[in-house]
Amino acid sequence: MSTVGFFPSRTVAFYMARLFLVRTFAILGGLVLVLLALNLLSESGNILAQPGNGDAQVWRYVSLRGPELIAFGLPYSVLLGTILTLITMNQNSEIIALKASGMSAHQVLAPLLVASLGVAVLSFAFNDRVVSRATATLTQWNKVDYGPLPIDRGDRSNVWVRDGDDLIEVGQIRGRGNAALLGAVTVYDRAGGSLVGIIRADRGRRDGDGWRIEPATRFDVAKGTLTPLGSVVIGRGVRPDQFTLASVDADGLSFGALKAAIDDLSESGRPTAALEGALWHKLSSPLSSVLMPLLGAVAAFGIARSGKLFIRAVIGMALGFLYFVADNFALAMGSLGAYPPFLAAWAPFLLFLLIGEAVLFRTEE
């Protein structure tokens, strides 16, 4: 067998990649089914408690929750698929045969690394196109207790903005910038901390430095009277981003949409560090699949009959799960502002990349 090049044998590369992918997606399927069943046990009662809901709404919940669980379980499945593949090859002396042919440890792992890179690309596309939309829709559906959902995907809902002493509540917002359209507008007119009137309108739009709402009515708290106002301008000085970016859910936005939201927030002078960390994490999280073959490689090498194969597998799993703990911790620190956004997203990846290489060189190279 020639040892020239990164892949000494195309047959071996396809064989290892196939074993790895089959085991990874088989584990993922089983893991998602278990998690989804447990999730339904806790949520199906809430779904069916809403009048008019039935089996169709339960299946709708499954279709929205399923993508989130797939995104959650994929990195763990890649880790377990790697360890199971390498343990099987080690027990069958296939790793020993590859090493005896002159292949290095990195060449043995090369097919798994390339296959995991393909999984990472697929994961990013799936998260960006499917998971973000499902998360946004499920979040809105949860807010109305699984009732009718009149809000289109991507709209903002239940936004509160302060205008001096007054409070403005908007039930639904569509569009961005000066083109934003408001729906179900309620203005709580206050003076000295006391409520003096409530103005309600069905819709609103940008008008100069304020917002024109119509058809508006005003309820006078002291007199108890309701007065039609027609079309009035409220919220002078309230910027569009205070409505459209009052609450940005990073999990419910695609990479491009989140980047656009961060740019808008930056232009208005609002803090974006936590969202920038989430943006970088949308790249580093799928790439964690590439780390798993490296961290699980400790299970590939060593003599199977030495009795230490199980211990090696446990070490590989421990390294992988430690990475997930460090990743979540760094992301939390980034959200609190303790870590810079780039460091919060990439530091665990780079750290465990070095750890995996160190373990591999120590044991084999």
FENGI-V821690 format. One record per residue. N is the residue number from 0. RES is the residue in one letter. PSI is psi in whole degrees, -180 to 180 (NA if undefined). Layout:
BEGIN
N,RES,PSI
N,RES,PSI
END
This chain:
BEGIN
0,M,127
1,S,140
2,T,15
3,V,132
4,G,172
5,F,-35
6,F,99
7,P,-29
8,S,124
9,R,-36
10,T,-46
11,V,-41
12,A,-47
13,F,-36
14,Y,-47
15,M,-41
16,A,-40
17,R,-45
18,L,-45
19,F,-48
20,L,-41
21,V,-46
22,R,-39
23,T,-50
24,F,-25
25,A,-44
26,I,-41
27,L,-44
28,G,-46
29,G,-41
30,L,-43
31,V,-40
32,L,-42
33,V,-48
34,L,-38
35,L,-39
36,A,-44
37,L,-38
38,N,-39
39,L,-32
40,L,-34
41,S,-25
42,E,-21
43,S,-35
44,G,-40
45,N,-37
46,I,-47
47,L,-15
48,A,-21
49,Q,126
50,P,134
51,G,-14
52,N,147
53,G,-149
54,D,-35
55,A,-39
56,Q,-34
57,V,-44
58,W,-31
59,R,-40
60,Y,-42
61,V,-42
62,S,-27
63,L,-37
64,R,-30
65,G,-51
66,P,-38
67,E,-43
68,L,-35
69,I,-46
70,A,-37
71,F,-41
72,G,-15
73,L,-49
74,P,-39
75,Y,-38
76,S,-38
77,V,-41
78,L,-50
79,L,-36
80,G,-38
81,T,-50
82,I,-42
83,L,-41
84,T,-47
85,L,-36
86,I,-44
87,T,-45
88,M,-33
89,N,-44
90,Q,-33
91,N,8
92,S,18
93,E,-36
94,I,-42
95,I,-40
96,A,-41
97,L,-41
98,K,-38
99,A,-24
100,S,-4
101,G,5
102,M,141
103,S,169
104,A,-38
105,H,-34
106,Q,-34
107,V,-39
108,L,-13
109,A,-46
110,P,-37
111,L,-37
112,L,-43
113,V,-42
114,A,-40
115,S,-29
116,L,-40
117,G,-39
118,V,-39
119,A,-43
120,V,-44
121,L,-40
122,S,-44
123,F,-46
124,A,-41
125,F,-44
126,N,-41
127,D,-38
128,R,-30
129,V,-53
130,V,-43
131,S,-41
132,R,-42
133,A,-39
134,T,-44
135,A,-44
136,T,-42
137,L,-37
138,T,-44
139,Q,-40
140,W,-37
141,N,-34
142,K,-27
143,V,22
144,D,42
145,Y,28
146,G,-167
147,P,139
148,L,95
149,P,-8
150,I,131
151,D,154
152,R,133
153,G,-12
154,D,157
155,R,150
156,S,155
157,N,57
158,V,134
159,W,135
160,V,138
161,R,132
162,D,89
163,G,-125
164,D,-19
165,D,156
166,L,136
167,I,125
168,E,130
169,V,123
170,G,-31
171,Q,137
172,I,130
173,R,143
174,G,180
175,R,160
176,G,-146
177,N,-13
178,A,2
179,A,138
180,L,133
181,L,145
182,G,145
183,A,64
184,V,134
185,T,126
186,V,123
187,Y,101
188,D,116
189,R,150
190,A,118
191,G,30
192,G,-2
193,S,141
194,L,124
195,V,-21
196,G,159
197,I,123
198,I,129
199,R,146
200,A,153
201,D,-33
202,R,164
203,G,158
204,R,166
205,R,136
206,D,100
207,G,-126
208,D,11
209,G,-159
210,W,124
211,R,123
212,I,148
213,E,158
214,P,129
215,A,148
216,T,150
217,R,129
218,F,120
219,D,117
220,V,-43
221,A,-44
222,K,-22
223,G,28
224,T,152
225,L,123
226,T,125
227,P,135
228,L,-16
229,G,-118
230,S,123
231,V,159
232,V,130
233,I,172
234,G,44
235,R,128
236,G,-8
237,V,119
238,R,155
239,P,-36
240,D,-21
241,Q,-25
242,F,-54
243,T,-25
244,L,22
245,A,-34
246,S,108
247,V,117
248,D,104
249,A,-36
250,D,-26
251,G,7
252,L,146
253,S,172
254,F,-46
255,G,-42
256,A,-39
257,L,-40
258,K,-41
259,A,-40
260,A,-40
261,I,-41
262,D,-42
263,D,-41
264,L,-39
265,S,-41
266,E,-30
267,S,3
268,G,21
269,R,153
270,P,141
271,T,8
272,A,-46
273,A,-40
274,L,-33
275,E,-39
276,G,-42
277,A,-35
278,L,-48
279,W,-34
280,H,-24
281,K,-19
282,L,-44
283,S,-31
284,S,-50
285,P,-34
286,L,-12
287,S,-23
288,S,-31
289,V,-27
290,L,-30
291,M,-44
292,P,-34
293,L,-43
294,L,-31
295,G,0
296,A,-21
297,V,-23
298,A,-10
299,A,-32
300,F,155
301,G,156
302,I,126
303,A,-37
304,R,1
305,S,-9
306,G,2
307,K,7
308,L,-41
309,F,-41
310,I,-40
311,R,-40
312,A,-41
313,V,-39
314,I,-42
315,G,-44
316,M,-39
317,A,-42
318,L,-43
319,G,-46
320,F,-31
321,L,-35
322,Y,-44
323,F,-37
324,V,-47
325,A,-37
326,D,-46
327,N,-37
328,F,-45
329,A,-39
330,L,-38
331,A,-41
332,M,-36
333,G,-38
334,S,-32
335,L,-8
336,G,5
337,A,-30
338,Y,145
339,P,151
340,P,-47
341,F,-43
342,L,-40
343,A,-35
344,A,-36
345,W,-19
346,A,-48
347,P,-39
348,F,-50
349,L,-39
350,L,-48
351,F,-21
352,L,-44
353,L,-40
354,I,-44
355,G,-43
356,E,-40
357,A,-44
358,V,-40
359,L,-45
360,F,-38
361,R,-40
362,T,-30
363,E,-46
364,E,NA
END
